[in-house]
């Protein structure tokens, strides 16, 4: 999906329309004209890792075995650049404005979730020297699963999240799935409201990394 792309890039201070200069653009106008969605590439790793970390919170510590922010994001970026794991660029669509990654959505079939977790578990078990480490199941096998969706904070509320979710739905349909699912934390009512507005409904409650989540499903 592409919504008109420009090659010219502006400084952030040029984006906003001030009372004294009606020629400058608001974020809403920029997004309408210059947002594009594209498949992620390896060089998106640093920006994508930041957004993934923001979206999944302390689950990132579980997946990486790290506790410091810089180490967590470095490891997430490593996973992103690699192939055949849940956080790989292969599973990611990015929202791009003037060449800057401002949003991500990561999706994959639930039936391959455990397979995509294996490279992460292998690294984690080696780091911890513990072969018993496991990851919580997040997705039902019959679903096309939205693992992560996140938009850069300063651009939230401008519809980018909804656009990314619609792209995930489009991908699910193209791949022949009738159910699109995601998890939303119990303490994130804003996100849950967004998901409900676009057709997601509660199906069950699950626990991920000792936190409660609502497992939500949309029939597509």
VOGU-610759 format. One record per residue: x, y, z of N, C-alpha, C in turn; residue number from 1; residue in one letter. Coordinates in Angstrom, 3 decimals, always signed. Layout:
<lonu <X; Y; Z>; <X; Y; Z>; <X; Y; Z>; NUM; "a">
...
This chain:
<lonu <+0.854; -1.195; +0.000>; <+0.000; +0.000; +0.000>; <+0.880; +1.231; +0.000>; 1; "x">
<lonu <+0.590; +2.159; -0.886>; <+1.391; +3.370; -0.970>; <+0.471; +4.564; -1.084>; 2; "x">
<lonu <+0.714; +5.558; -0.253>; <-0.134; +6.752; -0.277>; <+0.729; +7.935; -0.675>; 3; "x">
<lonu <+1.216; +7.908; -1.888>; <+2.021; +8.975; -2.435>; <+3.298; +9.211; -1.639>; 4; "x">
<lonu <+4.416; +8.956; -2.244>; <+5.698; +9.138; -1.565>; <+6.491; +10.247; -2.226>; 5; "x">
<lonu <+7.221; +10.996; -1.442>; <+8.124; +12.013; -1.950>; <+9.533; +11.660; -1.526>; 6; "x">
<lonu <+10.500; +12.046; -2.321>; <+11.874; +11.749; -1.974>; <+12.488; +12.836; -1.125>; 7; "x">
<lonu <+11.930; +14.022; -1.165>; <+12.474; +15.121; -0.386>; <+12.177; +14.911; +1.081>; 8; "x">
<lonu <+13.159; +15.217; +1.929>; <+12.992; +15.049; +3.366>; <+13.195; +16.380; +4.059>; 9; "x">
<lonu <+12.336; +16.661; +5.021>; <+12.378; +17.929; +5.725>; <+12.757; +17.726; +7.179>; 10; "x">
<lonu <+13.299; +18.748; +7.776>; <+13.547; +18.722; +9.212>; <+12.210; +18.735; +9.937>; 11; "x">
<lonu <+12.192; +18.134; +11.142>; <+10.946; +18.061; +11.890>; <+10.375; +19.441; +12.171>; 12; "x">
<lonu <+11.222; +20.427; +12.350>; <+10.734; +21.769; +12.664>; <+9.985; +22.376; +11.497>; 13; "x">
<lonu <+10.160; +21.842; +10.300>; <+9.467; +22.367; +9.130>; <+8.077; +21.760; +8.962>; 14; "x">
<lonu <+7.780; +20.684; +9.707>; <+6.527; +19.984; +9.517>; <+5.318; +20.780; +9.989>; 15; "x">
<lonu <+5.480; +21.548; +11.046>; <+4.321; +22.120; +11.707>; <+3.948; +23.485; +11.174>; 16; "x">
<lonu <+2.682; +23.696; +11.057>; <+2.155; +24.961; +10.578>; <+2.032; +25.931; +11.751>; 17; "x">
<lonu <+2.686; +27.041; +11.675>; <+2.618; +28.062; +12.715>; <+1.678; +29.178; +12.262>; 18; "x">
<lonu <+1.202; +29.937; +13.231>; <+0.294; +31.034; +12.907>; <+0.931; +32.028; +11.950>; 19; "x">
<lonu <+2.251; +32.166; +12.050>; <+2.950; +33.166; +11.252>; <+3.327; +32.668; +9.865>; 20; "x">
<lonu <+3.130; +31.391; +9.607>; <+3.548; +30.843; +8.320>; <+2.550; +29.784; +7.866>; 21; "x">
<lonu <+1.617; +30.190; +7.035>; <+0.563; +29.284; +6.599>; <+1.037; +28.294; +5.544>; 22; "x">
<lonu <+2.288; +28.426; +5.078>; <+2.790; +27.528; +4.052>; <+3.310; +26.210; +4.620>; 23; "x">
<lonu <+3.572; +26.182; +5.921>; <+4.052; +24.950; +6.520>; <+2.890; +23.993; +6.753>; 24; "x">
<lonu <+3.221; +22.695; +6.888>; <+2.204; +21.653; +6.939>; <+2.058; +21.071; +8.335>; 25; "x">
<lonu <+0.850; +20.655; +8.662>; <+0.609; +19.927; +9.903>; <+0.954; +18.458; +9.676>; 26; "x">
<lonu <+1.105; +17.705; +10.772>; <+1.359; +16.273; +10.651>; <+0.225; +15.589; +9.895>; 27; "x">
<lonu <-0.995; +15.989; +10.143>; <-2.147; +15.372; +9.486>; <-2.051; +15.512; +7.969>; 28; "x">
<lonu <-1.641; +16.700; +7.524>; <-1.494; +16.938; +6.086>; <-0.341; +16.127; +5.508>; 29; "x">
<lonu <+0.753; +16.052; +6.256>; <+1.920; +15.299; +5.791>; <+1.592; +13.820; +5.658>; 30; "x">
<lonu <+0.913; +13.271; +6.661>; <+0.562; +11.859; +6.632>; <-0.362; +11.556; +5.457>; 31; "x">
<lonu <-1.332; +12.435; +5.212>; <-2.261; +12.234; +4.101>; <-1.536; +12.221; +2.762>; 32; "x">
<lonu <-0.477; +13.022; +2.647>; <+0.214; +13.171; +1.369>; <+1.417; +12.247; +1.214>; 33; "x">
<lonu <+2.123; +11.965; +2.301>; <+3.452; +11.379; +2.161>; <+3.677; +10.058; +2.884>; 34; "x">
<lonu <+2.704; +9.562; +3.616>; <+2.863; +8.269; +4.267>; <+2.871; +7.159; +3.226>; 35; "x">
<lonu <+3.772; +6.219; +3.379>; <+3.733; +5.018; +2.545>; <+4.028; +3.803; +3.404>; 36; "x">
<lonu <+3.422; +2.698; +3.062>; <+3.696; +1.423; +3.699>; <+4.576; +0.609; +2.772>; 37; "x">
<lonu <+5.532; -0.086; +3.365>; <+6.445; -0.916; +2.567>; <+6.933; -2.081; +3.417>; 38; "x">
<lonu <+7.398; -3.108; +2.736>; <+8.028; -4.203; +3.448>; <+9.318; -3.729; +4.090>; 39; "x">
<lonu <+9.557; -4.164; +5.309>; <+10.764; -3.744; +6.019>; <+12.009; -4.328; +5.361>; 40; "x">
<lonu <+13.122; -3.650; +5.565>; <+14.429; -4.127; +5.125>; <+15.369; -4.106; +6.328>; 41; "x">
<lonu <+16.505; -4.763; +6.185>; <+17.414; -4.917; +7.319>; <+17.876; -3.582; +7.890>; 42; "x">
<lonu <+18.040; -2.594; +7.034>; <+18.552; -1.310; +7.518>; <+17.530; -0.554; +8.373>; 43; "x">
<lonu <+16.304; -1.052; +8.437>; <+15.290; -0.456; +9.319>; <+15.448; -0.923; +10.765>; 44; "x">
<lonu <+16.418; -1.777; +11.026>; <+16.500; -2.487; +12.305>; <+16.512; -1.570; +13.519>; 45; "x">
<lonu <+17.309; -0.521; +13.496>; <+17.440; +0.324; +14.689>; <+16.115; +0.988; +15.054>; 46; "x">
<lonu <+15.474; +1.619; +14.079>; <+14.202; +2.297; +14.342>; <+13.114; +1.291; +14.705>; 47; "x">
<lonu <+13.103; +0.169; +13.996>; <+12.089; -0.845; +14.277>; <+12.250; -1.406; +15.682>; 48; "x">
<lonu <+13.494; -1.636; +16.097>; <+13.746; -2.182; +17.434>; <+13.225; -1.253; +18.519>; 49; "x">
<lonu <+13.378; +0.043; +18.320>; <+12.862; +1.010; +19.294>; <+11.347; +0.888; +19.423>; 50; "x">
<lonu <+10.670; +0.793; +18.280>; <+9.210; +0.706; +18.290>; <+8.734; -0.627; +18.860>; 51; "x">
<lonu <+9.423; -1.702; +18.511>; <+9.070; -3.014; +19.054>; <+9.193; -3.005; +20.574>; 52; "x">
<lonu <+10.283; -2.431; +21.068>; <+10.506; -2.371; +22.519>; <+9.390; -1.591; +23.210>; 53; "x">
<lonu <+9.031; -0.457; +22.629>; <+7.945; +0.348; +23.203>; <+6.649; -0.459; +23.249>; 54; "x">
<lonu <+6.391; -1.207; +22.183>; <+5.129; -1.947; +22.081>; <+5.047; -3.116; +23.051>; 55; "x">
<lonu <+6.127; -3.869; +23.206>; <+6.031; -5.114; +23.979>; <+6.539; -4.983; +25.408>; 56; "x">
<lonu <+7.141; -3.848; +25.747>; <+7.524; -3.587; +27.127>; <+8.450; -4.634; +27.708>; 57; "x">
<lonu <+8.101; -5.158; +28.890>; <+9.020; -6.081; +29.561>; <+9.070; -7.465; +28.916>; 58; "x">
<lonu <+8.204; -7.727; +27.947>; <+8.348; -8.961; +27.172>; <+9.678; -8.940; +26.429>; 59; "x">
<lonu <+10.149; -7.748; +26.091>; <+11.437; -7.616; +25.406>; <+12.580; -8.138; +26.269>; 60; "x">
<lonu <+12.487; -7.939; +27.578>; <+13.511; -8.476; +28.480>; <+13.495; -10.000; +28.450>; 61; "x">
<lonu <+12.301; -10.567; +28.415>; <+12.158; -12.020; +28.353>; <+12.750; -12.573; +27.062>; 62; "x">
<lonu <+12.469; -11.923; +25.938>; <+12.921; -12.419; +24.642>; <+14.420; -12.268; +24.441>; 63; "x">
<lonu <+14.990; -11.213; +25.013>; <+16.407; -10.915; +24.772>; <+17.333; -11.387; +25.882>; 64; "x">
<lonu <+16.789; -11.569; +27.084>; <+17.644; -11.903; +28.214>; <+18.450; -10.725; +28.706>; 65; "x">
<lonu <+18.055; -9.523; +28.292>; <+18.767; -8.300; +28.663>; <+17.883; -7.443; +29.568>; 66; "x">
<lonu <+18.527; -6.529; +30.297>; <+17.775; -5.626; +31.174>; <+18.024; -4.152; +30.868>; 67; "x">
<lonu <+19.168; -3.822; +30.297>; <+19.462; -2.435; +29.953>; <+18.834; -2.098; +28.606>; 68; "x">
<lonu <+18.274; -0.896; +28.508>; <+17.557; -0.500; +27.298>; <+18.406; -0.667; +26.047>; 69; "x">
<lonu <+19.647; -0.173; +26.093>; <+20.488; -0.235; +24.897>; <+20.779; -1.675; +24.482>; 70; "x">
<lonu <+20.941; -2.569; +25.465>; <+21.208; -3.975; +25.154>; <+19.959; -4.686; +24.648>; 71; "x">
<lonu <+18.821; -4.342; +25.236>; <+17.553; -4.906; +24.760>; <+17.336; -4.545; +23.297>; 72; "x">
<lonu <+17.498; -3.270; +22.978>; <+17.228; -2.818; +21.610>; <+18.265; -3.324; +20.622>; 73; "x">
<lonu <+19.487; -3.486; +21.072>; <+20.518; -4.046; +20.196>; <+20.182; -5.490; +19.838>; 74; "x">
<lonu <+19.715; -6.248; +20.826>; <+19.349; -7.641; +20.569>; <+18.091; -7.734; +19.709>; 75; "x">
<lonu <+17.113; -6.880; +19.979>; <+15.916; -6.843; +19.131>; <+16.285; -6.517; +17.690>; 76; "x">
<lonu <+17.225; -5.591; +17.516>; <+17.681; -5.233; +16.170>; <+18.371; -6.416; +15.499>; 77; "x">
<lonu <+19.117; -7.196; +16.277>; <+19.751; -8.403; +15.729>; <+18.691; -9.371; +15.219>; 78; "x">
<lonu <+17.673; -9.611; +16.030>; <+16.595; -10.505; +15.599>; <+15.918; -9.963; +14.345>; 79; "x">
<lonu <+15.711; -8.659; +14.304>; <+15.038; -8.028; +13.170>; <+15.828; -8.247; +11.881>; 80; "x">
<lonu <+17.149; -8.135; +11.951>; <+17.982; -8.301; +10.753>; <+18.082; -9.757; +10.303>; 81; "x">
<lonu <+17.854; -10.674; +11.232>; <+17.937; -12.089; +10.897>; <+16.628; -12.569; +10.266>; 82; "x">
<lonu <+16.675; -13.782; +9.709>; <+15.501; -14.342; +9.049>; <+14.889; -15.458; +9.887>; 83; "x">
<lonu <+13.641; -15.745; +9.583>; <+12.949; -16.897; +10.159>; <+12.834; -16.860; +11.678>; 84; "x">
<lonu <+12.508; -15.690; +12.204>; <+12.115; -15.587; +13.604>; <+10.958; -14.597; +13.693>; 85; "x">
<lonu <+10.286; -14.576; +14.818>; <+9.041; -13.802; +14.926>; <+9.241; -12.309; +14.741>; 86; "x">
<lonu <+10.424; -11.795; +15.061>; <+10.686; -10.354; +14.974>; <+11.460; -9.973; +13.721>; 87; "x">
<lonu <+11.583; -10.878; +12.788>; <+12.347; -10.631; +11.568>; <+11.708; -9.556; +10.689>; 88; "x">
<lonu <+12.567; -8.872; +9.956>; <+12.092; -7.905; +8.959>; <+11.160; -8.569; +7.957>; 89; "x">
<lonu <+11.324; -9.880; +7.776>; <+10.492; -10.609; +6.814>; <+9.006; -10.557; +7.165>; 90; "x">
<lonu <+8.708; -10.404; +8.447>; <+7.318; -10.401; +8.912>; <+6.784; -9.001; +9.167>; 91; "x">
<lonu <+7.529; -7.992; +8.744>; <+7.249; -6.622; +9.172>; <+6.885; -5.699; +8.018>; 92; "x">
<lonu <+5.856; -4.899; +8.231>; <+5.519; -3.779; +7.360>; <+5.817; -2.506; +8.145>; 93; "x">
<lonu <+6.462; -1.539; +7.487>; <+6.750; -0.276; +8.161>; <+5.962; +0.853; +7.520>; 94; "x">
<lonu <+5.612; +1.826; +8.353>; <+5.040; +3.083; +7.875>; <+6.180; +4.075; +7.774>; 95; "x">
<lonu <+6.300; +4.704; +6.627>; <+7.456; +5.538; +6.303>; <+6.970; +6.935; +5.915>; 96; "x">
<lonu <+7.547; +7.952; +6.532>; <+7.271; +9.340; +6.164>; <+8.598; +10.016; +5.844>; 97; "x">
<lonu <+8.774; +10.440; +4.612>; <+10.021; +11.070; +4.169>; <+11.242; +10.227; +4.512>; 98; "x">
<lonu <+11.132; +8.908; +4.393>; <+12.258; +8.029; +4.653>; <+12.458; +7.660; +6.104>; 99; "x">
<lonu <+11.636; +8.180; +6.999>; <+11.748; +7.853; +8.421>; <+10.700; +6.811; +8.801>; 100; "x">
<lonu <+11.137; +5.755; +9.463>; <+10.213; +4.733; +9.947>; <+9.463; +5.283; +11.152>; 101; "x">
<lonu <+8.146; +5.413; +11.024>; <+7.337; +5.993; +12.103>; <+6.328; +4.998; +12.673>; 102; "x">
<lonu <+6.275; +3.801; +12.110>; <+5.361; +2.787; +12.617>; <+5.722; +1.417; +12.076>; 103; "x">
<lonu <+5.350; +0.377; +12.821>; <+5.598; -0.999; +12.383>; <+4.406; -1.879; +12.730>; 104; "x">
<lonu <+4.207; -2.914; +11.927>; <+3.289; -3.987; +12.284>; <+3.966; -5.303; +11.903>; 105; "x">
<lonu <+3.980; -6.240; +12.849>; <+4.600; -7.547; +12.646>; <+3.503; -8.601; +12.680>; 106; "x">
<lonu <+3.432; -9.417; +11.648>; <+2.387; -10.437; +11.552>; <+2.961; -11.758; +11.064>; 107; "x">
<lonu <+2.268; -12.841; +11.417>; <+2.631; -14.167; +10.909>; <+1.506; -15.145; +11.249>; 108; "x">
<lonu <+1.465; -16.293; +10.585>; <+0.445; -17.292; +10.900>; <+0.687; -17.898; +12.281>; 109; "x">
<lonu <-0.386; -18.073; +13.038>; <-0.250; -18.666; +14.354>; <+0.329; -20.066; +14.323>; 110; "x">
<lonu <+0.105; -20.783; +13.234>; <+0.566; -22.163; +13.140>; <+2.087; -22.277; +13.062>; 111; "x">
<lonu <+2.787; -21.189; +12.736>; <+4.253; -21.235; +12.682>; <+4.889; -20.458; +13.835>; 112; "x">
<lonu <+4.085; -20.013; +14.777>; <+4.608; -19.193; +15.872>; <+5.701; -19.910; +16.661>; 113; "x">
<lonu <+5.470; -21.173; +17.004>; <+6.472; -21.901; +17.790>; <+7.757; -22.100; +17.000>; 114; "x">
<lonu <+7.624; -22.300; +15.701>; <+8.802; -22.435; +14.838>; <+9.590; -21.126; +14.790>; 115; "x">
<lonu <+8.883; -20.009; +14.715>; <+9.546; -18.706; +14.670>; <+10.180; -18.339; +16.009>; 116; "x">
<lonu <+9.719; -18.955; +17.074>; <+10.305; -18.708; +18.392>; <+11.617; -19.461; +18.602>; 117; "x">
<lonu <+11.869; -20.498; +17.827>; <+13.026; -21.354; +18.066>; <+14.367; -20.614; +18.040>; 118; "x">
<lonu <+14.635; -19.746; +17.038>; <+15.920; -19.029; +17.049>; <+16.083; -18.131; +18.272>; 119; "x">
<lonu <+14.977; -17.560; +18.730>; <+15.015; -16.699; +19.915>; <+15.289; -17.537; +21.154>; 120; "x">
<lonu <+14.612; -18.677; +21.261>; <+14.823; -19.567; +22.395>; <+16.244; -20.117; +22.419>; 121; "x">
<lonu <+16.759; -20.462; +21.262>; <+18.119; -20.999; +21.188>; <+19.118; -20.003; +21.749>; 122; "x">
<lonu <+19.002; -18.756; +21.333>; <+19.912; -17.718; +21.815>; <+19.705; -17.469; +23.306>; 123; "x">
<lonu <+18.462; -17.445; +23.728>; <+18.147; -17.172; +25.127>; <+18.643; -18.297; +26.040>; 124; "x">
<lonu <+18.462; -19.538; +25.612>; <+18.914; -20.674; +26.418>; <+20.429; -20.715; +26.537>; 125; "x">
<lonu <+21.105; -20.351; +25.457>; <+22.569; -20.296; +25.510>; <+23.035; -19.202; +26.460>; 126; "x">
<lonu <+22.391; -18.061; +26.390>; <+22.779; -16.945; +27.253>; <+22.551; -17.278; +28.722>; 127; "x">
<lonu <+21.409; -17.885; +29.010>; <+21.041; -18.205; +30.392>; <+21.592; -19.555; +30.855>; 128; "x">
<lonu <+22.108; -20.328; +29.894>; <+22.591; -21.676; +30.195>; <+21.504; -22.501; +30.873>; 129; "x">
<lonu <+20.342; -22.428; +30.255>; <+19.182; -23.111; +30.816>; <+18.310; -23.620; +29.675>; 130; "x">
<lonu <+18.329; -24.917; +29.446>; <+17.569; -25.513; +28.355>; <+16.074; -25.590; +28.644>; 131; "x">
<lonu <+15.682; -25.253; +29.856>; <+14.277; -25.355; +30.246>; <+13.491; -24.072; +29.975>; 132; "x">
<lonu <+14.165; -23.032; +29.546>; <+13.481; -21.764; +29.275>; <+12.455; -21.954; +28.153>; 133; "x">
<lonu <+11.290; -21.390; +28.337>; <+10.240; -21.458; +27.318>; <+9.579; -20.092; +27.179>; 134; "x">
<lonu <+8.794; -19.945; +26.127>; <+8.050; -18.712; +25.887>; <+6.557; -19.013; +25.919>; 135; "x">
<lonu <+5.793; -18.067; +26.405>; <+4.349; -18.254; +26.470>; <+3.739; -18.288; +25.071>; 136; "x">
<lonu <+2.742; -19.138; +24.905>; <+2.008; -19.191; +23.643>; <+1.135; -17.954; +23.520>; 137; "x">
<lonu <+1.226; -17.278; +22.380>; <+0.477; -16.036; +22.188>; <-0.657; -16.158; +21.186>; 138; "x">
<lonu <-0.523; -17.068; +20.219>; <-1.482; -17.100; +19.112>; <-2.068; -18.487; +18.905>; 139; "x">
<lonu <-3.338; -18.545; +18.530>; <-3.963; -19.804; +18.138>; <-3.492; -20.186; +16.741>; 140; "x">
<lonu <-3.353; -21.492; +16.508>; <-2.807; -21.974; +15.239>; <-3.644; -21.580; +14.031>; 141; "x">
<lonu <-4.936; -21.421; +14.216>; <-5.822; -21.135; +13.079>; <-5.848; -19.662; +12.687>; 142; "x">
<lonu <-5.195; -18.814; +13.462>; <-5.280; -17.367; +13.244>; <-4.088; -16.810; +12.479>; 143; "x">
<lonu <-4.309; -15.685; +11.831>; <-3.210; -14.855; +11.350>; <-2.996; -13.821; +12.446>; 144; "x">
<lonu <-1.796; -13.799; +12.999>; <-1.557; -13.116; +14.267>; <-0.791; -11.809; +14.095>; 145; "x">
<lonu <-1.290; -10.767; +14.751>; <-0.577; -9.493; +14.831>; <+0.257; -9.524; +16.101>; 146; "x">
<lonu <+1.537; -9.733; +15.944>; <+2.453; -9.822; +17.081>; <+2.685; -8.457; +17.707>; 147; "x">
<lonu <+2.941; -7.472; +16.866>; <+3.321; -6.139; +17.350>; <+2.801; -5.072; +16.407>; 148; "x">
<lonu <+2.263; -4.009; +16.969>; <+1.954; -2.809; +16.190>; <+2.306; -1.610; +17.052>; 149; "x">
<lonu <+3.025; -0.665; +16.469>; <+3.435; +0.511; +17.235>; <+3.676; +1.683; +16.292>; 150; "x">
<lonu <+3.306; +2.867; +16.759>; <+3.516; +4.112; +16.020>; <+4.337; +5.049; +16.892>; 151; "x">
<lonu <+5.226; +5.776; +16.262>; <+6.043; +6.745; +16.987>; <+5.148; +7.690; +17.783>; 152; "x">
<lonu <+5.547; +7.968; +19.012>; <+4.662; +8.661; +19.950>; <+4.140; +9.982; +19.410>; 153; "x">
<lonu <+4.997; +10.787; +18.805>; <+4.564; +12.120; +18.386>; <+3.559; +12.086; +17.240>; 154; "x">
<lonu <+3.399; +10.921; +16.606>; <+2.472; +10.810; +15.475>; <+1.210; +10.023; +15.800>; 155; "x">
<lonu <+1.072; +9.604; +17.035>; <-0.126; +8.856; +17.403>; <-1.363; +9.745; +17.337>; 156; "x">
<lonu <-2.489; +9.114; +17.019>; <-3.730; +9.865; +16.904>; <-3.984; +10.415; +15.525>; 157; "x">
<lonu <-3.116; +10.064; +14.571>; <-3.268; +10.543; +13.197>; <-3.682; +9.439; +12.226>; 158; "x">
<lonu <-4.061; +8.282; +12.751>; <-4.582; +7.219; +11.898>; <-3.564; +6.231; +11.374>; 159; "x">
<lonu <-2.288; +6.390; +11.728>; <-1.264; +5.482; +11.206>; <-1.474; +4.068; +11.737>; 160; "x">
<lonu <-1.811; +3.958; +13.024>; <-2.061; +2.637; +13.595>; <-3.181; +1.910; +12.874>; 161; "x">
<lonu <-4.251; +2.623; +12.575>; <-5.376; +2.017; +11.856>; <-4.972; +1.575; +10.457>; 162; "x">
<lonu <-4.144; +2.366; +9.803>; <-3.667; +2.013; +8.464>; <-2.829; +0.740; +8.514>; 163; "x">
<lonu <-1.957; +0.634; +9.515>; <-1.132; -0.564; +9.666>; <-1.996; -1.792; +9.957>; 164; "x">
<lonu <-3.008; -1.630; +10.781>; <-3.894; -2.749; +11.096>; <-4.702; -3.181; +9.875>; 165; "x">
<lonu <-5.111; -2.232; +9.057>; <-5.826; -2.570; +7.822>; <-4.918; -3.334; +6.866>; 166; "x">
<lonu <-3.642; -2.967; +6.851>; <-2.687; -3.686; +6.009>; <-2.506; -5.120; +6.509>; 167; "x">
<lonu <-2.486; -5.291; +7.828>; <-2.402; -6.641; +8.394>; <-3.624; -7.465; +7.993>; 168; "x">
<lonu <-4.787; -6.846; +8.024>; <-6.018; -7.529; +7.622>; <-5.964; -7.920; +6.147>; 169; "x">
<lonu <-5.473; -7.019; +5.336>; <-5.342; -7.297; +3.904>; <-4.419; -8.491; +3.667>; 170; "x">
<lonu <-3.311; -8.540; +4.403>; <-2.363; -9.643; +4.270>; <-3.000; -10.961; +4.695>; 171; "x">
<lonu <-3.759; -10.932; +5.791>; <-4.437; -12.143; +6.265>; <-5.373; -12.696; +5.194>; 172; "x">
<lonu <-6.137; -11.821; +4.578>; <-7.079; -12.236; +3.535>; <-6.331; -12.815; +2.338>; 173; "x">
<lonu <-5.252; -12.150; +1.935>; <-4.460; -12.627; +0.800>; <-3.889; -14.017; +1.048>; 174; "x">
<lonu <-3.572; -14.302; +2.303>; <-2.984; -15.595; +2.654>; <-4.039; -16.649; +2.984>; 175; "x">
<lonu <-5.302; -16.277; +2.875>; <-6.372; -17.245; +3.035>; <-6.859; -17.470; +4.452>; 176; "x">
<lonu <-6.590; -16.536; +5.344>; <-7.049; -16.671; +6.731>; <-8.369; -15.932; +6.934>; 177; "x">
<lonu <-9.211; -16.492; +7.785>; <-10.502; -15.861; +8.076>; <-10.530; -15.211; +9.453>; 178; "x">
<lonu <-9.479; -15.440; +10.238>; <-9.396; -14.872; +11.582>; <-8.081; -14.112; +11.742>; 179; "x">
<lonu <-8.210; -12.880; +12.205>; <-7.060; -12.032; +12.515>; <-7.079; -11.799; +14.018>; 180; "x">
<lonu <-5.952; -12.029; +14.684>; <-5.953; -11.926; +16.144>; <-4.792; -11.091; +16.659>; 181; "x">
<lonu <-4.946; -10.644; +17.894>; <-3.900; -9.888; +18.582>; <-4.153; -9.966; +20.079>; 182; "x">
<lonu <-3.172; -9.554; +20.841>; <-3.307; -9.458; +22.292>; <-3.169; -8.008; +22.721>; 183; "x">
<lonu <-3.985; -7.612; +23.679>; <-3.891; -6.256; +24.214>; <-3.841; -6.349; +25.733>; 184; "x">
<lonu <-2.908; -5.623; +26.318>; <-2.735; -5.657; +27.766>; <-3.971; -5.121; +28.475>; 185; "x">
<lonu <-4.278; -5.700; +29.611>; <-5.438; -5.278; +30.392>; <-5.351; -3.808; +30.805>; 186; "x">
<lonu <-4.114; -3.320; +30.942>; <-3.935; -1.934; +31.400>; <-3.743; -0.955; +30.250>; 187; "x">
<lonu <-4.225; -1.334; +29.048>; <-4.096; -0.455; +27.885>; <-5.468; -0.236; +27.239>; 188; "x">
<lonu <-6.366; +0.467; +27.925>; <-7.727; +0.656; +27.400>; <-7.768; +1.469; +26.113>; 189; "x">
<lonu <-6.802; +2.376; +25.924>; <-6.787; +3.188; +24.699>; <-6.620; +2.294; +23.472>; 190; "x">
<lonu <-5.650; +1.376; +23.542>; <-5.420; +0.474; +22.413>; <-6.620; -0.444; +22.209>; 191; "x">
<lonu <-7.179; -0.939; +23.304>; <-8.322; -1.848; +23.175>; <-9.500; -1.148; +22.501>; 192; "x">
<lonu <-9.716; +0.096; +22.832>; <-10.807; +0.853; +22.219>; <-10.598; +0.970; +20.713>; 193; "x">
<lonu <-9.355; +1.224; +20.298>; <-9.041; +1.295; +18.870>; <-9.361; -0.028; +18.194>; 194; "x">
<lonu <-8.946; -1.137; +18.803>; <-9.182; -2.445; +18.203>; <-10.677; -2.752; +18.110>; 195; "x">
<lonu <-11.416; -2.384; +19.128>; <-12.866; -2.610; +19.109>; <-13.532; -1.795; +18.007>; 196; "x">
<lonu <-13.048; -0.595; +17.794>; <-13.632; +0.279; +16.772>; <-13.471; -0.281; +15.366>; 197; "x">
<lonu <-12.429; -1.091; +15.160>; <-12.211; -1.639; +13.817>; <-12.621; -3.109; +13.727>; 198; "x">
<lonu <-13.372; -3.576; +14.731>; <-14.010; -4.880; +14.599>; <-13.453; -6.033; +15.406>; 199; "x">
<lonu <-12.447; -5.805; +16.228>; <-11.920; -6.882; +17.063>; <-12.828; -7.094; +18.271>; 200; "x">
<lonu <-12.965; -8.364; +18.669>; <-13.794; -8.707; +19.823>; <-13.025; -9.626; +20.765>; 201; "x">
<lonu <-13.302; -9.484; +22.056>; <-12.677; -10.354; +23.052>; <-13.045; -11.807; +22.804>; 202; "x">
<lonu <-12.045; -12.680; +22.892>; <-12.330; -14.110; +22.799>; <-11.951; -14.841; +24.084>; 203; "x">
<lonu <-10.830; -14.445; +24.676>; <-10.400; -15.092; +25.916>; <-9.354; -14.223; +26.593>; 204; "x">
<lonu <-8.959; -14.666; +27.749>; <-7.912; -13.987; +28.508>; <-6.705; -14.913; +28.576>; 205; "x">
<lonu <-5.512; -14.378; +28.312>; <-4.310; -15.191; +28.404>; <-3.255; -14.457; +29.225>; 206; "x">
<lonu <-2.234; -15.196; +29.609>; <-1.150; -14.611; +30.385>; <+0.143; -14.688; +29.579>; 207; "x">
<lonu <+0.813; -13.546; +29.443>; <+2.104; -13.471; +28.764>; <+3.082; -12.792; +29.706>; 208; "x">
<lonu <+4.163; -13.472; +29.998>; <+5.186; -12.920; +30.892>; <+4.579; -12.427; +32.212>; 209; "x">
<lonu <+3.653; -13.218; +32.730>; <+3.013; -12.954; +34.026>; <+2.047; -11.767; +34.009>; 210; "x">
<lonu <+1.700; -11.266; +32.830>; <+0.727; -10.180; +32.714>; <-0.517; -10.692; +31.989>; 211; "x">
<lonu <-1.671; -10.158; +32.350>; <-2.916; -10.567; +31.717>; <-3.188; -9.758; +30.447>; 212; "x">
<lonu <-3.636; -10.474; +29.415>; <-3.964; -9.862; +28.128>; <-5.330; -10.352; +27.671>; 213; "x">
<lonu <-6.023; -9.510; +26.930>; <-7.232; -9.928; +26.231>; <-6.834; -10.383; +24.835>; 214; "x">
<lonu <-7.201; -11.616; +24.502>; <-6.966; -12.143; +23.163>; <-8.168; -11.753; +22.320>; 215; "x">
<lonu <-7.937; -10.921; +21.313>; <-9.018; -10.367; +20.512>; <-8.942; -10.894; +19.080>; 216; "x">
<lonu <-10.099; -11.123; +18.498>; <-10.178; -11.715; +17.164>; <-11.129; -10.911; +16.284>; 217; "x">
<lonu <-10.752; -10.793; +15.022>; <-11.626; -10.181; +14.025>; <-11.810; -11.163; +12.881>; 218; "x">
<lonu <-13.050; -11.400; +12.496>; <-13.330; -12.239; +11.338>; <-13.162; -11.399; +10.076>; 219; "x">
<lonu <-12.363; -11.915; +9.129>; <-12.053; -11.134; +7.922>; <-12.489; -11.890; +6.670>; 220; "x">
